[in-house]
Amino acid sequence: MRRAPALSFLLVTVFLDLLGLGLVIPILPSLMTAVAGDPARAVFWSGVLGSAYGLLQFAIAPLLGRAADRYGRRPVLLLSLTALGVDWLAHAAVPGPAALLFFHALAGACAGTTIVVNAYVADVTPERDRARAYGRIGAAAGLGFVAGPIVGGLLGGVDVRLPFLAAAGLSFAGVAWGWFVLPESRPGSVGPVEPAEPVEPAESGAAGCRRMVDPVGAIAGVLRRNGLGRLAYARLCADVARMIQQSVWAFFLAYQFGFGTAQAGVVMAVSATAGALFQARAAGPVVRMLGDETATVAGTWIGVAAFAVAGVADEPWMLYLSMAAGILGSFAGPASQSWIARSTRAGEHGAVQGALTGMAAIAETLVPIAASAAFAALHSYGKAGLIFFGAAVFASASALVLTLRR
């Protein structure tokens, strides 16, 4: 694996990115109440902020991916980290929700960390080692998200704005570090870098500019590609399944099993840590043994089983069985990312990752609303666990798309 210092920086960047997000989760309700003035307005503005972030990410992510292909990975990644730091600093400093909305939307528009990291790994990592590298990236994200709420809760006990200042400091420290240690992975780090084989035919003038900033066109361009298109459809189904679980999991633990805040936090932290370690250690060997296609399909079907068990779980041992199955199937993520990278032509990794991120932003914007409403309705009938059968349906669709057209 080439460029070890660069890969180390990417791992730390992903860790800090998720650590910063986790830092603010425990304290966000208190801060939004202080900014908005009362709890009802805090909930409203939190929803508006989340939707604005997701919509701007959907609109701009394909453009960031194309910019990373054309101008290099390094400037796009440093821009994304800078915008994230400004957003966290705004959370700590701005007096009202309208100004906060502007900065959070700006952060959504510049949210290119995942795009660049995935593209960079594809640039510098031999094909046989990509699953291992993507497994480590996933592990770094998981560990950052586990550590963040713990540190954020401690800092928030001192001052409600302190976690946001800490998150901003981490982001700016990442920018400073990357400025000095991160090399460009694309040929020619100064000036435009022309993709060797563009996703779509090149255009010039106003038409070319419109195509470059059109998120729907960018996503459609990936979906029309043989092989890559079905991977994108499968990834979208998997994202929907993942978001269904993430949106209601904490409520499920509380309502179905009576877990308190501390117990739920410990269960989720242990699960996330185990999943991160498993991805870091097992993804590479599993993919080398099975191949990225078979590993993706197998891991996805294991995930379907995990959702199904959660759907009928009425005893803690069934819950833990579901979580263990989810951890076991987590190698599907690095395997699918390796498969996508292998199916992408040189010079367009950024464009493809941008399109996939835009598709994921759609799921992350719409699914939590629908999943929360469905969970509330099912809970009123004492059937809250059935929500996970919905996740199993989408995960099954992802596996079938990959299986039937192999």
Buried (B, 14 or more C-beta within 10 A) or exposed (E): EEBEEBBEBBBBBBBBBBBBBBBBBBBBBEBBBEBBEEEEBBBBBBEBBBBBBBBBBBBBBBBBBBBBBBBBBBBBBBBBBBBBBBBBBBBBBBEEBEEBBBBBBBBBBBBBBBBBBBBBBBBBBEEEBBBBBBBBBBBBBBBBBBBBBBBBBEBBEEEBBBBBBBBBBBBBBBBEBBEEEBEBBBEEBEEEBEBEEBBBEEEEEEEEEEBBEBBEBBBEBBBEBEEBBBBBBBBBBBBBBBBBBBBBBBBBBBBBBEBEEEEBBEBBBEBBBBBBBBBBBBBBEBBBEBBBBBBBBBBBBBBBBBBBBBBEBEEEEBBBBBBBBBBBBBBBBBBBBBBBBBBBBEBBBBBBBBBBBBBBBBBBBBBBEBBBEBBEEBBEEEEBBBBBBBBBBBBBBBBBBBBEEE
